[in-house]
Amino acid sequence: MTVSIAEAFSSIEDPRINRKKLHSLTDILVLTICAMLSGADGYEAIEEFW
């Protein structure tokens, strides 16, 4: 059985306030992991990856 990255993180509870959510937590985590795997080494590099 294979599980996608998004499925693996979908069960994590999002502690943010609902009205402040522009993006889902799962999307943020998946994009951050992809950025880091591509060589991003800090917040600015992760932001540039998006």
C-alpha distance matrix in Angstrom:
0.0 3.8 6.7 10.2 13.2 14.8 12.3 12.4 16.2 16.8 17.4 20.2 23.6 26.0 29.4 31.4 34.1 33.0 36.0 35.2 31.7 31.9 28.2 25.1 23.9 20.4 22.2 24.4 21.8 19.8 23.1 24.4 21.5 21.9 25.7 25.5 23.3 26.1 28.8 29.9 31.6 33.1 33.4 35.6 33.3 30.3 32.6 33.7 30.2 29.8
3.8 0.0 3.8 6.7 9.7 11.8 9.9 10.0 13.7 14.7 16.0 18.4 21.9 23.9 27.3 29.1 31.8 30.8 33.6 32.6 29.1 29.0 25.2 22.3 21.2 17.5 19.0 21.2 18.6 16.3 19.5 20.8 18.0 18.2 22.0 21.9 19.8 22.4 25.2 26.3 28.2 29.6 29.9 32.0 29.6 26.7 29.0 30.0 26.4 26.1
6.7 3.8 0.0 3.8 6.6 8.2 6.2 6.4 10.0 10.9 12.5 14.8 18.3 20.1 23.6 25.3 28.1 27.1 29.9 28.9 25.3 25.4 21.7 18.6 17.4 13.8 15.5 17.7 15.2 13.2 16.6 18.0 15.4 16.1 19.7 19.9 18.3 21.0 23.7 24.2 26.1 27.1 27.1 29.3 27.2 24.0 26.2 27.5 24.1 23.4
10.2 6.7 3.8 0.0 3.8 5.4 5.2 6.2 8.8 9.9 12.5 14.2 17.6 18.8 22.3 23.5 26.3 25.2 27.7 26.5 22.8 22.5 18.7 16.0 15.1 11.3 12.3 14.7 12.5 9.9 13.2 14.9 12.6 12.8 16.5 17.1 15.7 18.1 20.9 21.3 23.5 24.4 24.2 26.1 24.0 20.8 22.8 24.0 20.5 19.8
13.2 9.7 6.6 3.8 0.0 3.8 5.5 5.1 6.4 8.6 11.3 12.1 15.5 16.3 19.6 20.7 23.8 23.1 25.5 23.9 20.4 20.2 16.4 13.8 12.3 8.7 9.8 11.5 8.9 6.6 10.2 11.4 9.2 10.1 13.6 14.0 13.1 15.6 18.2 18.2 20.1 20.9 20.6 22.8 20.8 17.5 19.6 21.1 17.8 17.2
14.8 11.8 8.2 5.4 3.8 0.0 3.8 5.4 5.4 6.0 9.4 10.5 13.4 13.9 17.5 18.3 21.0 19.9 22.3 21.1 17.5 17.3 13.5 10.7 9.8 6.0 7.4 9.9 8.2 6.4 9.9 11.8 10.7 11.5 14.7 15.7 15.5 17.6 20.2 19.6 21.6 21.8 20.8 22.9 21.4 17.8 19.3 21.0 18.0 16.5
12.3 9.9 6.2 5.2 5.5 3.8 0.0 3.8 5.5 5.1 7.7 10.0 13.0 14.5 18.2 19.6 22.1 20.9 23.8 23.0 19.4 19.7 16.1 12.8 11.9 8.4 10.7 13.2 11.3 10.0 13.6 15.2 13.8 15.0 18.2 18.9 18.4 20.9 23.4 23.0 24.7 25.0 24.1 26.4 25.0 21.4 23.0 24.8 21.8 20.3
12.4 10.0 6.4 6.2 5.1 5.4 3.8 0.0 3.8 5.7 7.0 8.5 12.2 14.0 17.4 19.2 22.2 21.7 24.7 23.5 20.2 20.9 17.3 14.0 12.0 9.0 11.7 13.2 10.5 9.9 13.7 14.4 12.5 14.4 17.5 17.4 17.1 20.0 22.1 21.7 23.0 23.4 22.9 25.6 24.2 20.7 22.7 24.7 21.8 20.8
16.2 13.7 10.0 8.8 6.4 5.4 5.5 3.8 0.0 3.8 5.5 5.6 9.1 10.4 13.8 15.5 18.6 18.2 21.2 19.8 16.7 17.6 14.2 10.8 8.4 5.9 9.2 10.2 7.6 8.2 11.9 12.2 11.3 13.7 16.2 16.3 16.8 19.5 21.3 20.3 21.4 21.2 20.3 23.1 22.1 18.5 20.2 22.6 20.1 18.8
16.8 14.7 10.9 9.9 8.6 6.0 5.1 5.7 3.8 0.0 3.8 5.6 8.1 9.6 13.3 14.8 17.3 16.3 19.4 18.7 15.5 16.5 13.3 9.6 8.2 5.9 9.4 11.3 9.9 10.3 13.7 14.7 14.4 16.3 18.8 19.4 19.9 22.4 24.3 23.2 24.5 24.0 22.6 25.2 24.5 20.7 21.9 24.4 21.9 20.0
17.4 16.0 12.5 12.5 11.3 9.4 7.7 7.0 5.5 3.8 0.0 3.8 6.3 9.2 12.4 14.8 17.3 16.7 20.2 19.8 16.9 18.7 15.9 12.1 10.3 9.0 12.7 13.9 12.2 13.4 16.8 17.2 16.7 19.1 21.5 21.6 22.3 25.0 26.6 25.4 26.3 25.6 24.4 27.3 26.8 23.2 24.4 27.2 24.9 23.2
20.2 18.4 14.8 14.2 12.1 10.5 10.0 8.5 5.6 5.6 3.8 0.0 3.8 6.4 9.3 11.9 14.9 15.1 18.5 17.5 15.0 17.1 14.5 11.1 8.3 8.2 11.9 12.1 10.3 12.5 15.5 15.2 15.2 18.1 19.9 19.8 21.0 23.8 24.9 23.4 23.8 22.8 21.5 24.6 24.5 20.9 22.1 25.2 23.3 21.7
23.6 21.9 18.3 17.6 15.5 13.4 13.0 12.2 9.1 8.1 6.3 3.8 0.0 3.8 6.2 9.1 11.7 12.1 15.7 15.1 13.2 15.9 14.0 10.9 8.6 9.8 13.3 13.2 12.3 14.9 17.5 17.2 17.8 20.7 22.1 22.2 23.8 26.3 27.3 25.3 25.6 24.1 22.3 25.4 25.8 22.2 22.9 26.3 24.8 22.8
26.0 23.9 20.1 18.8 16.3 13.9 14.5 14.0 10.4 9.6 9.2 6.4 3.8 0.0 3.8 5.6 8.5 9.1 12.4 11.5 9.6 12.4 11.0 8.5 6.4 9.0 11.7 11.1 11.2 14.2 16.0 15.7 17.1 19.8 20.7 21.1 23.2 25.3 26.1 23.7 24.0 22.2 19.9 22.8 23.6 20.1 20.3 23.7 22.6 20.4
29.4 27.3 23.6 22.3 19.6 17.5 18.2 17.4 13.8 13.3 12.4 9.3 6.2 3.8 0.0 3.8 6.8 8.9 11.9 10.8 10.2 13.6 13.1 11.4 9.3 12.4 14.8 13.4 13.7 17.1 18.5 17.6 19.4 22.2 22.6 22.8 25.3 27.3 27.7 25.0 24.8 22.5 20.1 23.1 24.4 21.2 21.2 24.9 24.3 22.2
31.4 29.1 25.3 23.5 20.7 18.3 19.6 19.2 15.5 14.8 14.8 11.9 9.1 5.6 3.8 0.0 3.8 6.3 8.6 7.0 7.0 10.5 10.8 10.1 9.0 12.6 14.1 12.6 13.9 17.2 17.9 17.3 19.7 22.1 22.1 22.8 25.5 27.0 27.4 24.5 24.5 21.8 19.0 21.6 23.2 20.1 19.4 23.1 22.9 20.5
34.1 31.8 28.1 26.3 23.8 21.0 22.1 22.2 18.6 17.3 17.3 14.9 11.7 8.5 6.8 3.8 0.0 3.8 5.7 5.5 6.8 10.5 12.0 11.8 11.8 15.3 16.5 15.4 17.2 20.2 20.7 20.4 23.0 25.2 25.2 26.2 28.9 30.1 30.6 27.5 27.7 24.9 21.7 24.0 25.9 22.8 21.7 25.3 25.3 22.6
33.0 30.8 27.1 25.2 23.1 19.9 20.9 21.7 18.2 16.3 16.7 15.1 12.1 9.1 8.9 6.3 3.8 0.0 3.8 5.4 5.6 9.0 10.5 10.3 11.4 14.5 15.5 15.2 17.3 19.8 20.3 20.8 23.3 25.1 25.4 26.8 29.3 30.4 31.3 28.4 29.0 26.4 23.2 25.2 26.8 23.5 22.2 25.6 25.3 22.2
36.0 33.6 29.9 27.7 25.5 22.3 23.8 24.7 21.2 19.4 20.2 18.5 15.7 12.4 11.9 8.6 5.7 3.8 0.0 3.8 5.7 8.2 10.9 12.0 13.6 16.8 17.0 16.5 19.2 21.5 21.5 22.0 24.9 26.4 26.3 28.0 30.6 31.3 32.1 29.0 29.7 26.8 23.4 24.9 26.8 23.8 21.9 25.1 25.3 22.1
35.2 32.6 28.9 26.5 23.9 21.1 23.0 23.5 19.8 18.7 19.8 17.5 15.1 11.5 10.8 7.0 5.5 5.4 3.8 0.0 3.8 6.3 9.1 10.7 11.7 15.3 15.1 13.9 16.7 19.3 18.8 19.1 22.2 23.7 23.2 24.8 27.6 28.2 28.8 25.6 26.1 23.2 19.7 21.2 23.2 20.4 18.5 21.8 22.2 19.1
31.7 29.1 25.3 22.8 20.4 17.5 19.4 20.2 16.7 15.5 16.9 15.0 13.2 9.6 10.2 7.0 6.8 5.6 5.7 3.8 0.0 3.8 5.6 6.9 8.5 11.8 11.5 10.9 13.8 16.0 15.8 16.5 19.4 20.7 20.7 22.5 25.0 25.7 26.6 23.7 24.6 22.0 18.7 20.3 21.7 18.5 16.9 20.2 20.0 16.8
31.9 29.0 25.4 22.5 20.2 17.3 19.7 20.9 17.6 16.5 18.7 17.1 15.9 12.4 13.6 10.5 10.5 9.0 8.2 6.3 3.8 0.0 3.8 7.0 9.4 12.0 10.5 10.1 13.7 15.2 14.3 15.5 18.6 19.3 19.1 21.4 23.8 24.0 25.2 22.2 23.6 21.2 17.8 18.8 20.0 16.9 14.9 17.7 17.6 14.1
28.2 25.2 21.7 18.7 16.4 13.5 16.1 17.3 14.2 13.3 15.9 14.5 14.0 11.0 13.1 10.8 12.0 10.5 10.9 9.1 5.6 3.8 0.0 3.8 6.5 8.4 6.7 6.9 10.4 11.6 11.0 12.6 15.4 16.1 16.4 18.7 20.7 21.2 22.7 20.1 21.7 19.7 16.7 18.0 18.6 15.1 13.8 16.5 15.6 12.3
25.1 22.3 18.6 16.0 13.8 10.7 12.8 14.0 10.8 9.6 12.1 11.1 10.9 8.5 11.4 10.1 11.8 10.3 12.0 10.7 6.9 7.0 3.8 0.0 3.8 5.4 5.3 6.5 8.8 10.1 10.9 12.4 14.5 15.7 16.7 18.6 20.3 21.3 23.0 20.7 22.3 20.7 18.0 19.9 20.1 16.4 15.9 18.7 17.2 14.2
23.9 21.2 17.4 15.1 12.3 9.8 11.9 12.0 8.4 8.2 10.3 8.3 8.6 6.4 9.3 9.0 11.8 11.4 13.6 11.7 8.5 9.4 6.5 3.8 0.0 3.8 5.4 5.1 6.2 8.6 10.0 10.5 12.3 14.3 15.3 16.5 18.4 19.9 21.2 19.0 20.1 18.5 16.2 18.6 18.8 15.1 15.3 18.4 16.8 14.5
20.4 17.5 13.8 11.3 8.7 6.0 8.4 9.0 5.9 5.9 9.0 8.2 9.8 9.0 12.4 12.6 15.3 14.5 16.8 15.3 11.8 12.0 8.4 5.4 3.8 0.0 3.8 5.5 5.2 6.1 8.6 9.8 10.7 12.3 14.1 15.4 16.6 18.3 20.2 18.5 20.1 19.2 17.5 19.7 19.2 15.4 16.1 18.7 16.5 14.3
22.2 19.0 15.5 12.3 9.8 7.4 10.7 11.7 9.2 9.4 12.7 11.9 13.3 11.7 14.8 14.1 16.5 15.5 17.0 15.1 11.5 10.5 6.7 5.3 5.4 3.8 0.0 3.8 5.5 5.2 6.1 8.4 10.0 10.6 12.1 14.2 15.4 16.4 18.5 16.7 18.8 17.9 15.9 17.6 16.9 13.1 13.4 15.7 13.4 10.9
24.4 21.2 17.7 14.7 11.5 9.9 13.2 13.2 10.2 11.3 13.9 12.1 13.2 11.1 13.4 12.6 15.4 15.2 16.5 13.9 10.9 10.1 6.9 6.5 5.1 5.5 3.8 0.0 3.8 5.6 5.3 6.0 8.6 10.0 10.5 12.2 14.2 15.3 16.6 14.3 15.9 14.6 12.4 14.4 14.1 10.3 10.7 13.5 11.8 9.7
21.8 18.6 15.2 12.5 8.9 8.2 11.3 10.5 7.6 9.9 12.2 10.3 12.3 11.2 13.7 13.9 17.2 17.3 19.2 16.7 13.8 13.7 10.4 8.8 6.2 5.2 5.5 3.8 0.0 3.8 5.5 5.1 6.2 8.6 9.8 10.6 12.3 14.2 15.5 13.7 15.0 14.3 13.0 15.5 14.7 11.0 12.6 15.2 13.0 11.8
19.8 16.3 13.2 9.9 6.6 6.4 10.0 9.9 8.2 10.3 13.4 12.5 14.9 14.2 17.1 17.2 20.2 19.8 21.5 19.3 16.0 15.2 11.6 10.1 8.6 6.1 5.2 5.6 3.8 0.0 3.8 5.4 5.2 6.2 8.6 10.0 10.6 12.4 14.5 13.4 15.5 15.5 14.6 16.6 15.0 11.4 13.1 14.9 12.0 11.0
23.1 19.5 16.6 13.2 10.2 9.9 13.6 13.7 11.9 13.7 16.8 15.5 17.5 16.0 18.5 17.9 20.7 20.3 21.5 18.8 15.8 14.3 11.0 10.9 10.0 8.6 6.1 5.3 5.5 3.8 0.0 3.8 5.5 5.1 6.1 8.6 9.8 10.5 12.5 11.0 13.5 13.3 12.2 13.5 11.8 8.3 9.7 11.2 8.3 7.2
24.4 20.8 18.0 14.9 11.4 11.8 15.2 14.4 12.2 14.7 17.2 15.2 17.2 15.7 17.6 17.3 20.4 20.8 22.0 19.1 16.5 15.5 12.6 12.4 10.5 9.8 8.4 6.0 5.1 5.4 3.8 0.0 3.8 5.4 5.1 6.2 8.6 9.8 10.8 8.7 10.4 10.1 9.3 11.4 9.9 6.4 8.8 10.9 8.6 8.6
21.5 18.0 15.4 12.6 9.2 10.7 13.8 12.5 11.3 14.4 16.7 15.2 17.8 17.1 19.4 19.7 23.0 23.3 24.9 22.2 19.4 18.6 15.4 14.5 12.3 10.7 10.0 8.6 6.2 5.2 5.5 3.8 0.0 3.8 5.4 5.1 6.1 8.6 10.0 9.2 11.0 11.8 12.1 14.2 12.0 9.1 12.1 13.5 10.7 11.4
21.9 18.2 16.1 12.8 10.1 11.5 15.0 14.4 13.7 16.3 19.1 18.1 20.7 19.8 22.2 22.1 25.2 25.1 26.4 23.7 20.7 19.3 16.1 15.7 14.3 12.3 10.6 10.0 8.6 6.2 5.1 5.4 3.8 0.0 3.8 5.5 5.1 6.2 8.9 8.8 11.6 12.9 13.2 14.3 11.6 9.0 11.7 12.1 8.7 9.7
25.7 22.0 19.7 16.5 13.6 14.7 18.2 17.5 16.2 18.8 21.5 19.9 22.1 20.7 22.6 22.1 25.2 25.4 26.3 23.2 20.7 19.1 16.4 16.7 15.3 14.1 12.1 10.5 9.8 8.6 6.1 5.1 5.4 3.8 0.0 3.8 5.5 5.0 6.5 5.4 8.5 9.6 10.0 10.7 7.8 5.6 8.7 8.9 5.8 7.9
25.5 21.9 19.9 17.1 14.0 15.7 18.9 17.4 16.3 19.4 21.6 19.8 22.2 21.1 22.8 22.8 26.2 26.8 28.0 24.8 22.5 21.4 18.7 18.6 16.5 15.4 14.2 12.2 10.6 10.0 8.6 6.2 5.1 5.5 3.8 0.0 3.8 5.3 5.1 4.6 6.5 8.5 10.0 11.5 8.6 7.1 10.9 11.4 9.1 11.4
23.3 19.8 18.3 15.7 13.1 15.5 18.4 17.1 16.8 19.9 22.3 21.0 23.8 23.2 25.3 25.5 28.9 29.3 30.6 27.6 25.0 23.8 20.7 20.3 18.4 16.6 15.4 14.2 12.3 10.6 9.8 8.6 6.1 5.1 5.5 3.8 0.0 3.8 5.4 7.1 9.4 12.0 13.7 14.8 11.6 10.3 13.9 13.8 10.8 13.2
26.1 22.4 21.0 18.1 15.6 17.6 20.9 20.0 19.5 22.4 25.0 23.8 26.3 25.3 27.3 27.0 30.1 30.4 31.3 28.2 25.7 24.0 21.2 21.3 19.9 18.3 16.4 15.3 14.2 12.4 10.5 9.8 8.6 6.2 5.0 5.3 3.8 0.0 3.8 6.0 9.2 11.8 13.5 13.6 9.9 9.5 12.5 11.5 8.6 11.6
28.8 25.2 23.7 20.9 18.2 20.2 23.4 22.1 21.3 24.3 26.6 24.9 27.3 26.1 27.7 27.4 30.6 31.3 32.1 28.8 26.6 25.2 22.7 23.0 21.2 20.2 18.5 16.6 15.5 14.5 12.5 10.8 10.0 8.9 6.5 5.1 5.4 3.8 0.0 3.8 6.1 9.4 11.8 11.9 8.3 9.0 12.3 11.4 9.6 13.0
29.9 26.3 24.2 21.3 18.2 19.6 23.0 21.7 20.3 23.2 25.4 23.4 25.3 23.7 25.0 24.5 27.5 28.4 29.0 25.6 23.7 22.2 20.1 20.7 19.0 18.5 16.7 14.3 13.7 13.4 11.0 8.7 9.2 8.8 5.4 4.6 7.1 6.0 3.8 0.0 3.8 6.0 8.1 8.3 4.9 5.6 9.0 8.7 7.6 10.8
31.6 28.2 26.1 23.5 20.1 21.6 24.7 23.0 21.4 24.5 26.3 23.8 25.6 24.0 24.8 24.5 27.7 29.0 29.7 26.1 24.6 23.6 21.7 22.3 20.1 20.1 18.8 15.9 15.0 15.5 13.5 10.4 11.0 11.6 8.5 6.5 9.4 9.2 6.1 3.8 0.0 3.8 7.3 8.2 6.2 7.4 10.6 11.0 10.8 13.7
33.1 29.6 27.1 24.4 20.9 21.8 25.0 23.4 21.2 24.0 25.6 22.8 24.1 22.2 22.5 21.8 24.9 26.4 26.8 23.2 22.0 21.2 19.7 20.7 18.5 19.2 17.9 14.6 14.3 15.5 13.3 10.1 11.8 12.9 9.6 8.5 12.0 11.8 9.4 6.0 3.8 0.0 3.8 5.5 5.3 6.2 8.7 10.0 10.7 12.8
33.4 29.9 27.1 24.2 20.6 20.8 24.1 22.9 20.3 22.6 24.4 21.5 22.3 19.9 20.1 19.0 21.7 23.2 23.4 19.7 18.7 17.8 16.7 18.0 16.2 17.5 15.9 12.4 13.0 14.6 12.2 9.3 12.1 13.2 10.0 10.0 13.7 13.5 11.8 8.1 7.3 3.8 0.0 3.8 5.5 5.1 6.1 8.6 9.9 11.0
35.6 32.0 29.3 26.1 22.8 22.9 26.4 25.6 23.1 25.2 27.3 24.6 25.4 22.8 23.1 21.6 24.0 25.2 24.9 21.2 20.3 18.8 18.0 19.9 18.6 19.7 17.6 14.4 15.5 16.6 13.5 11.4 14.2 14.3 10.7 11.5 14.8 13.6 11.9 8.3 8.2 5.5 3.8 0.0 3.8 5.4 5.0 6.2 8.7 10.1
33.3 29.6 27.2 24.0 20.8 21.4 25.0 24.2 22.1 24.5 26.8 24.5 25.8 23.6 24.4 23.2 25.9 26.8 26.8 23.2 21.7 20.0 18.6 20.1 18.8 19.2 16.9 14.1 14.7 15.0 11.8 9.9 12.0 11.6 7.8 8.6 11.6 9.9 8.3 4.9 6.2 5.3 5.5 3.8 0.0 3.8 5.4 5.0 6.2 8.9
30.3 26.7 24.0 20.8 17.5 17.8 21.4 20.7 18.5 20.7 23.2 20.9 22.2 20.1 21.2 20.1 22.8 23.5 23.8 20.4 18.5 16.9 15.1 16.4 15.1 15.4 13.1 10.3 11.0 11.4 8.3 6.4 9.1 9.0 5.6 7.1 10.3 9.5 9.0 5.6 7.4 6.2 5.1 5.4 3.8 0.0 3.8 5.4 5.1 6.7
32.6 29.0 26.2 22.8 19.6 19.3 23.0 22.7 20.2 21.9 24.4 22.1 22.9 20.3 21.2 19.4 21.7 22.2 21.9 18.5 16.9 14.9 13.8 15.9 15.3 16.1 13.4 10.7 12.6 13.1 9.7 8.8 12.1 11.7 8.7 10.9 13.9 12.5 12.3 9.0 10.6 8.7 6.1 5.0 5.4 3.8 0.0 3.8 5.4 5.4
33.7 30.0 27.5 24.0 21.1 21.0 24.8 24.7 22.6 24.4 27.2 25.2 26.3 23.7 24.9 23.1 25.3 25.6 25.1 21.8 20.2 17.7 16.5 18.7 18.4 18.7 15.7 13.5 15.2 14.9 11.2 10.9 13.5 12.1 8.9 11.4 13.8 11.5 11.4 8.7 11.0 10.0 8.6 6.2 5.0 5.4 3.8 0.0 3.8 5.4
30.2 26.4 24.1 20.5 17.8 18.0 21.8 21.8 20.1 21.9 24.9 23.3 24.8 22.6 24.3 22.9 25.3 25.3 25.3 22.2 20.0 17.6 15.6 17.2 16.8 16.5 13.4 11.8 13.0 12.0 8.3 8.6 10.7 8.7 5.8 9.1 10.8 8.6 9.6 7.6 10.8 10.7 9.9 8.7 6.2 5.1 5.4 3.8 0.0 3.8
29.8 26.1 23.4 19.8 17.2 16.5 20.3 20.8 18.8 20.0 23.2 21.7 22.8 20.4 22.2 20.5 22.6 22.2 22.1 19.1 16.8 14.1 12.3 14.2 14.5 14.3 10.9 9.7 11.8 11.0 7.2 8.6 11.4 9.7 7.9 11.4 13.2 11.6 13.0 10.8 13.7 12.8 11.0 10.1 8.9 6.7 5.4 5.4 3.8 0.0
